């Protein structure tokens, strides 16, 4: 089954805004798939996941693009403990 949240390529401001909309829709329709269901938990995971994001890009041999970084941080915060 496809998941637009993970299939969307974040390349600019507009696609990042679309991503945020998909993230919100995912929370509403799939709350059981979220580890961090409250704003404080989500923000804590967002900050914690940010600490690990450099390793993700280092292992991928990729540059860190500005808008996709924000998307990857949010996706990581969804499940990061």
DSSP file (Angstrom, degrees, kcal/mol; ACC not computed):
  #  RESIDUE AA STRUCTURE BP1 BP2  ACC     N-H-->O    O-->H-N    N-H-->O    O-->H-N    TCO  KAPPA ALPHA  PHI   PSI    X-CA   Y-CA   Z-CA
    1    1 A X              0   0    0      0, 0.0     2,-0.1     0, 0.0     0, 0.0   0.000 360.0 360.0 360.0 133.5    0.0    0.0    0.0
    2    2 A X        -     0   0    0      3,-0.0     2,-0.4     2,-0.0     3,-0.1  -0.442 360.0-157.4 -80.9 154.7    1.4    3.4   -0.9
    3    3 A X    >>  -     0   0    0     -2,-0.1     4,-1.4     1,-0.1     3,-1.2  -0.917   7.1-159.1-134.8 106.8    1.7    6.2    1.5
    4    4 A X  H 3> S+     0   0    0     -2,-0.4     4,-2.1     1,-0.3    -1,-0.1   0.786  90.4  66.8 -57.1 -28.7    1.8    9.7    0.1
    5    5 A X  H 34 S+     0   0    0      1,-0.2    -1,-0.3     2,-0.2    18,-0.1   0.894 112.1  31.8 -58.7 -40.7    3.5   11.0    3.3
    6    6 A X  H <4 S+     0   0    0     -3,-1.2    -1,-0.2     1,-0.1    -2,-0.2   0.605 118.3  54.9 -94.5 -13.6    6.6    9.0    2.5
    7    7 A X  H  < S+     0   0    0     -4,-1.4     2,-0.2     2,-0.1    -2,-0.2   0.734  81.2 101.7 -90.2 -24.9    6.4    9.2   -1.3
    8    8 A X     <  -     0   0    0     -4,-2.1     2,-0.6    -5,-0.2     7,-0.0  -0.417  67.5-140.6 -64.2 127.5    6.3   13.0   -1.6
    9    9 A X        -     0   0    0     -2,-0.2     2,-0.8     2,-0.0    -1,-0.1  -0.821  11.5-145.9 -89.3 119.8    9.6   14.4   -2.6
   10   10 A X        +     0   0    0     -2,-0.6    58,-0.3     1,-0.2     3,-0.1  -0.783  40.8 144.9 -90.8 112.3   10.2   17.6   -0.6
   11   11 A X        +     0   0    0     -2,-0.8     2,-0.3     1,-0.2    -1,-0.2   0.525  61.7   3.7-124.9 -13.7   12.1   20.0   -2.9
   12   12 A X  S  > S-     0   0    0     55,-0.1     4,-2.1    54,-0.1    -1,-0.2  -0.908  87.9 -75.3-160.3-177.3   10.8   23.5   -2.1
   13   13 A X  H  > S+     0   0    0     -2,-0.3     4,-2.5     1,-0.2     5,-0.2   0.906 123.9  51.4 -59.8 -44.4    8.5   25.5    0.1
   14   14 A X  H  > S+     0   0    0      1,-0.2     4,-2.1     2,-0.2    -1,-0.2   0.910 111.5  45.8 -63.4 -43.4    5.3   24.4   -1.7
   15   15 A X  H  > S+     0   0    0      2,-0.2     4,-2.3     1,-0.2    -1,-0.2   0.850 111.4  53.5 -70.5 -31.3    6.1   20.7   -1.4
   16   16 A X  H  X S+     0   0    0     -4,-2.1     4,-2.3     2,-0.2    -2,-0.2   0.916 108.7  49.1 -65.7 -41.8    7.1   21.1    2.2
   17   17 A X  H  X S+     0   0    0     -4,-2.5     4,-1.8     2,-0.2    -2,-0.2   0.892 110.6  50.7 -63.9 -38.7    3.7   22.8    2.9
   18   18 A X  H  X S+     0   0    0     -4,-2.1     4,-2.4     1,-0.2    -2,-0.2   0.915 108.2  53.7 -62.2 -42.4    2.0   19.8    1.1
   19   19 A X  H  X S+     0   0    0     -4,-2.3     4,-2.8     1,-0.2    -2,-0.2   0.920 105.7  52.1 -58.1 -45.4    4.1   17.5    3.3
   20   20 A X  H  X S+     0   0    0     -4,-2.3     4,-2.3     1,-0.2    -1,-0.2   0.888 109.1  50.9 -60.6 -38.4    2.8   19.2    6.5
   21   21 A X  H  X S+     0   0    0     -4,-1.8     4,-2.5     2,-0.2    -1,-0.2   0.915 111.3  47.3 -63.6 -42.9   -0.7   18.8    5.3
   22   22 A X  H  X S+     0   0    0     -4,-2.4     4,-2.6     2,-0.2    -2,-0.2   0.878 109.7  54.3 -65.1 -37.8   -0.1   15.1    4.7
   23   23 A X  H  X S+     0   0    0     -4,-2.8     4,-2.0     2,-0.2    -2,-0.2   0.928 110.3  46.2 -61.8 -45.2    1.5   14.8    8.1
   24   24 A X  H  X S+     0   0    0     -4,-2.3     4,-2.2     2,-0.2    -2,-0.2   0.933 112.2  50.3 -62.2 -46.9   -1.6   16.3    9.7
   25   25 A X  H  X S+     0   0    0     -4,-2.5     4,-2.7     1,-0.2     5,-0.2   0.888 109.0  52.9 -58.8 -40.0   -3.9   14.1    7.7
   26   26 A X  H  X S+     0   0    0     -4,-2.6     4,-2.2     1,-0.2    -1,-0.2   0.900 108.1  50.1 -63.9 -40.7   -1.9   11.0    8.7
   27   27 A X  H  < S+     0   0    0     -4,-2.0    -1,-0.2     2,-0.2    -2,-0.2   0.910 113.6  45.7 -63.5 -41.7   -2.2   11.9   12.4
   28   28 A X  H  < S+     0   0    0     -4,-2.2     3,-0.4     1,-0.2    -2,-0.2   0.916 123.1  33.4 -68.3 -43.5   -6.0   12.3   12.1
   29   29 A X  H  < S+     0   0    0     -4,-2.7    -2,-0.2     1,-0.2    -1,-0.2   0.655 131.3  29.7 -89.7 -15.9   -6.5    9.1   10.1
   30   30 A X    ><  +     0   0    0     -4,-2.2     3,-1.8    -5,-0.2    -1,-0.2  -0.303  62.4 149.0-139.9  52.7   -3.8    6.9   11.6
   31   31 A X  G >  S+     0   0    0     -3,-0.4     3,-1.6     1,-0.3    -1,-0.1   0.800  72.5  64.9 -62.4 -27.1   -3.2    8.0   15.2
   32   32 A X  G 3  S+     0   0    0      1,-0.3    -1,-0.3    -3,-0.1    -5,-0.1   0.709  95.2  60.2 -68.2 -17.1   -2.2    4.4   16.2
   33   33 A X  G <  S+     0   0    0     -3,-1.8     2,-0.5    -7,-0.2    -1,-0.3   0.450  89.6  88.6 -85.6  -1.4    0.8    4.7   13.9
   34   34 A X    <   -     0   0    0     -3,-1.6    45,-0.2    -4,-0.2     3,-0.2  -0.866  53.3-170.1-103.9 125.7    2.2    7.7   15.9
   35   35 A X  S    S+     0   0    0     43,-2.1     2,-0.8    -2,-0.5    44,-0.2   0.847  86.0  50.9 -73.9 -36.7    4.5    7.1   18.8
   36   36 A X        +     0   0    0     42,-1.0    -1,-0.2    41,-0.2    44,-0.1  -0.842  62.4 162.5-111.3  95.9    4.3   10.8   19.9
   37   37 A X        +     0   0    0     -2,-0.8     2,-0.3    -3,-0.2    -1,-0.1   0.580  55.1  66.0 -95.2 -12.2    0.6   11.8   20.1
   38   38 A X  S  > S-     0   0    0      1,-0.1     4,-2.9     0, 0.0     5,-0.2  -0.783  85.1-118.9-108.3 156.3    0.8   15.0   22.2
   39   39 A X  H  > S+     0   0    0     -2,-0.3     4,-3.0     1,-0.2     5,-0.3   0.917 114.0  51.0 -59.9 -44.9    2.4   18.2   21.1
   40   40 A X  H  > S+     0   0    0      1,-0.2     4,-2.2     2,-0.2    -1,-0.2   0.927 113.8  45.0 -59.2 -42.4    5.0   18.1   24.0
   41   41 A X  H  > S+     0   0    0      2,-0.2     4,-2.5     1,-0.2    -2,-0.2   0.917 114.3  49.3 -65.3 -42.6    6.0   14.5   23.1
   42   42 A X  H  X S+     0   0    0     -4,-2.9     4,-2.5     1,-0.2    -2,-0.2   0.929 112.3  47.0 -62.7 -45.9    6.1   15.4   19.4
   43   43 A X  H  X S+     0   0    0     -4,-3.0     4,-2.3     2,-0.2    -1,-0.2   0.883 111.4  51.3 -66.1 -37.4    8.3   18.5   19.9
   44   44 A X  H  X S+     0   0    0     -4,-2.2     4,-2.4    -5,-0.3    -1,-0.2   0.931 112.9  45.5 -63.1 -44.5   10.6   16.5   22.2
   45   45 A X  H  X S+     0   0    0     -4,-2.5     4,-3.3     2,-0.2     5,-0.2   0.867 109.5  56.4 -66.2 -35.8   11.0   13.8   19.6
   46   46 A X  H  X S+     0   0    0     -4,-2.5     4,-1.6     2,-0.2    -2,-0.2   0.928 110.6  43.6 -60.1 -45.8   11.5   16.5   16.9
   47   47 A X  H  X S+     0   0    0     -4,-2.3     4,-0.9     2,-0.2    -2,-0.2   0.904 116.4  47.1 -67.0 -40.9   14.4   18.0   18.9
   48   48 A X  H >X S+     0   0    0     -4,-2.4     3,-0.7     1,-0.2     4,-0.6   0.916 110.8  51.0 -67.5 -43.8   15.9   14.5   19.6
   49   49 A X  H >X S+     0   0    0     -4,-3.3     3,-1.1     1,-0.2     4,-0.9   0.855 101.2  63.5 -63.6 -33.8   15.5   13.3   16.1
   50   50 A X  H >< S+     0   0    0     -4,-1.6     3,-0.5     1,-0.3     4,-0.5   0.842  95.7  59.8 -58.1 -33.8   17.3   16.5   14.8
   51   51 A X  H << S+     0   0    0     -4,-0.9    -1,-0.3    -3,-0.7     3,-0.2   0.812 110.5  41.2 -63.5 -29.8   20.4   15.3   16.7
   52   52 A X  H XX S+     0   0    0     -3,-1.1     4,-1.1    -4,-0.6     3,-0.6   0.534  88.7  89.8 -96.2  -8.7   20.5   12.1   14.6
   53   53 A X  H <X S+     0   0    0     -4,-0.9     4,-1.8    -3,-0.5     5,-0.2   0.815  78.6  62.3 -66.2 -31.5   19.7   13.5   11.2
   54   54 A X  H 3> S+     0   0    0     -4,-0.5     4,-2.7     1,-0.2    -1,-0.2   0.900 101.0  53.5 -60.6 -40.2   23.3   14.2   10.2
   55   55 A X  H <> S+     0   0    0     -3,-0.6     4,-2.6     1,-0.2    -1,-0.2   0.880 104.5  55.8 -61.6 -38.4   24.1   10.5   10.5
   56   56 A X  H  X S+     0   0    0     -4,-1.1     4,-1.1     1,-0.2    -1,-0.2   0.935 112.5  41.4 -57.7 -47.7   21.2    9.7    8.1
   57   57 A X  H  X>S+     0   0    0     -4,-1.8     5,-2.0     2,-0.2     4,-0.5   0.869 112.4  54.1 -72.1 -36.1   22.7   12.0    5.5
   58   58 A X  H ><5S+     0   0    0     -4,-2.7     3,-0.9     1,-0.2    -2,-0.2   0.924 110.2  47.4 -61.2 -43.5   26.2   10.9    6.1
   59   59 A X  H 3<5S+     0   0    0     -4,-2.6    -1,-0.2     1,-0.2    -2,-0.2   0.749 113.1  49.1 -69.3 -24.2   25.2    7.3    5.5
   60   60 A X  H 3<5S-     0   0    0     -4,-1.1    -1,-0.2    -5,-0.2    -2,-0.2   0.459 103.9-130.5 -91.3  -2.8   23.3    8.2    2.4
   61   61 A X  T <<5 +     0   0    0     -3,-0.9     2,-0.3    -4,-0.5    -3,-0.2   0.896  63.8 134.9  51.1  43.2   26.3   10.2    1.0
   62   62 A X      < -     0   0    0     -5,-2.0    -1,-0.2    -6,-0.1    -2,-0.1  -0.897  59.6-116.2-123.5 149.7   23.8   13.1    0.4
   63   63 A X        -     0   0    0     -2,-0.3     2,-1.0    -3,-0.1    -5,-0.0  -0.458  38.0-108.3 -73.8 156.0   23.9   16.8    1.0
   64   64 A X        -     0   0    0     -2,-0.1     2,-0.3     4,-0.0    -1,-0.1  -0.778  33.4-155.5 -90.0 104.0   21.4   18.1    3.4
   65   65 A X     >  -     0   0    0     -2,-1.0     4,-1.8     1,-0.1     5,-0.2  -0.599  17.5-126.3 -78.8 143.0   18.7   20.1    1.4
   66   66 A X  H  > S+     0   0    0     -2,-0.3     4,-1.3     1,-0.2    -1,-0.1   0.933 100.4  36.2 -57.7 -58.1   16.9   22.7    3.4
   67   67 A X  H  > S+     0   0    0      1,-0.2     4,-1.6     2,-0.2    -1,-0.2   0.891 116.4  51.4 -71.0 -39.2   13.3   21.8    2.9
   68   68 A X  H  > S+     0   0    0    -58,-0.3     4,-2.8     1,-0.2    -1,-0.2   0.828 102.8  62.0 -68.4 -27.8   13.6   18.1    2.8
   69   69 A X  H  X S+     0   0    0     -4,-1.8     4,-2.4     2,-0.2    -1,-0.2   0.934 103.1  49.2 -59.9 -45.1   15.5   18.3    6.1
   70   70 A X  H  X S+     0   0    0     -4,-1.3     4,-2.1     1,-0.2    -1,-0.2   0.909 111.9  49.3 -60.8 -41.8   12.5   19.7    7.8
   71   71 A X  H  X S+     0   0    0     -4,-1.6     4,-2.5     1,-0.2    -2,-0.2   0.920 111.3  48.1 -62.9 -44.6   10.3   16.9    6.3
   72   72 A X  H  X S+     0   0    0     -4,-2.8     4,-2.4     1,-0.2    -2,-0.2   0.862 109.6  53.6 -66.3 -35.1   12.7   14.2    7.4
   73   73 A X  H  X S+     0   0    0     -4,-2.4     4,-2.2    -5,-0.2    -1,-0.2   0.929 110.8  46.5 -62.7 -45.2   12.9   15.7   10.9
   74   74 A X  H  X S+     0   0    0     -4,-2.1     4,-1.1     2,-0.2    -2,-0.2   0.907 112.2  49.7 -65.8 -41.7    9.1   15.7   11.2
   75   75 A X  H  X S+     0   0    0     -4,-2.5     4,-0.7     1,-0.2     3,-0.5   0.915 111.7  49.3 -63.0 -41.3    8.8   12.1    9.9
   76   76 A X  H >X S+     0   0    0     -4,-2.4     4,-2.0     1,-0.2     3,-1.0   0.890 106.2  55.9 -63.9 -39.0   11.5   11.0   12.4
   77   77 A X  H 3< S+     0   0    0     -4,-2.2    -1,-0.2     1,-0.2   -41,-0.2   0.759  94.6  70.1 -65.4 -23.6    9.6   12.7   15.2
   78   78 A X  H 3< S+     0   0    0     -4,-1.1   -43,-2.1    -3,-0.5   -42,-1.0   0.860 120.7  12.2 -61.5 -35.3    6.5   10.7   14.3
   79   79 A X  H << S+     0   0    0     -3,-1.0    -2,-0.2    -4,-0.7    -1,-0.2   0.472  95.2 118.3-122.7  -5.5    8.2    7.5   15.6
   80   80 A X     <        0   0    0     -4,-2.0   -35,-0.1     1,-0.1   -31,-0.1  -0.429 360.0 360.0 -70.3 135.4   11.3    8.6   17.5
   81   81 A X              0   0    0     -2,-0.1    -1,-0.1   -36,-0.1    -4,-0.1   0.428 360.0 360.0 -97.3 360.0   11.3    7.7   21.2
